[in-house]
Amino acid sequence: MTAYRRTVRLVLSLLAGLLLAGTSVTLTATSAHAEDGYRFWGYYQWSNGQWAFSQKGADAFVPADGAVEGWRYAVGGAKPRVPRAAGDFEAICGKTPAETGKKRVALVVDAGTPEDAVAGETPPPATGTCVVIAPKANGAQVLAAVAPVRIEKGLTCGIAGYPSKSCGDPVKDIKVPATDAPVTLQIGQAVGSTATPSPSPAASSSSDDDGGAPWAGIVIAAVVVVLLAGGGFVLSRRRTAASK
């Protein structure tokens, strides 16, 4: 009988715990509608096919070769607002050859939506850039290699001039969408690569023009020679006529 009572008590305790947990979840979900948040740049890493909010600051995290870093500007609260494009390393860095003594890091910068923007500012398109940099470079250095960064009080406040003002401003009663529509990245030219680019058509035509310059000199020299020869011939005829 004692064992039976203990079993009953254990079952009741488990049920009570589940009920309390369910009540707590319900309260949290309800209060989320009146959540306050901030407008800021969030820092992320692409891991296992999805974006994860970085557990370290950009100046303390060192991405590995082949990593994908992400930045997203948005109004957010408890739930992270991740970049709206996938962290596709091959799409961003696939055409950039690996270099000895350096690492390649794909960088996604998503300035967010007009609804997330500071009043009077328009967010630029989301971009993807392959950064070729020293193996020990941290996330902050990877970002700084691509665009100017505005830092205030240790916070990343602006990237490539966006936004031009404000930093981590609080926002009351935020309305965060359940999901963000995906976007297509604008893939930019690789940064930091020392690979020699192939000659451009303009450079080739310039070389052709330079190659033609000696011929012009030869033609001019020939004309001068002809003129001098002609002058000598006329002078010789005059001398001959005078001697007669």
Secondary structure as GFF3:
##gff-version 3
##sequence-region A 1 244
A	DSSP	alpha_helix	2	31	.	.	.	ID=ss1
A	DSSP	three_ten_helix	32	34	.	.	.	ID=ss2
A	DSSP	beta_strand	37	47	.	.	.	ID=ss3
A	DSSP	beta_strand	50	53	.	.	.	ID=ss4
A	DSSP	beta_strand	68	76	.	.	.	ID=ss5
A	DSSP	alpha_helix	89	93	.	.	.	ID=ss6
A	DSSP	beta_strand	103	110	.	.	.	ID=ss7
A	DSSP	three_ten_helix	114	116	.	.	.	ID=ss8
A	DSSP	beta_strand	127	133	.	.	.	ID=ss9
A	DSSP	alpha_helix	139	146	.	.	.	ID=ss10
A	DSSP	beta_strand	149	152	.	.	.	ID=ss11
A	DSSP	beta_strand	155	159	.	.	.	ID=ss12
A	DSSP	beta_strand	169	171	.	.	.	ID=ss13
A	DSSP	beta_strand	186	187	.	.	.	ID=ss14
A	DSSP	alpha_helix	201	243	.	.	.	ID=ss15
###
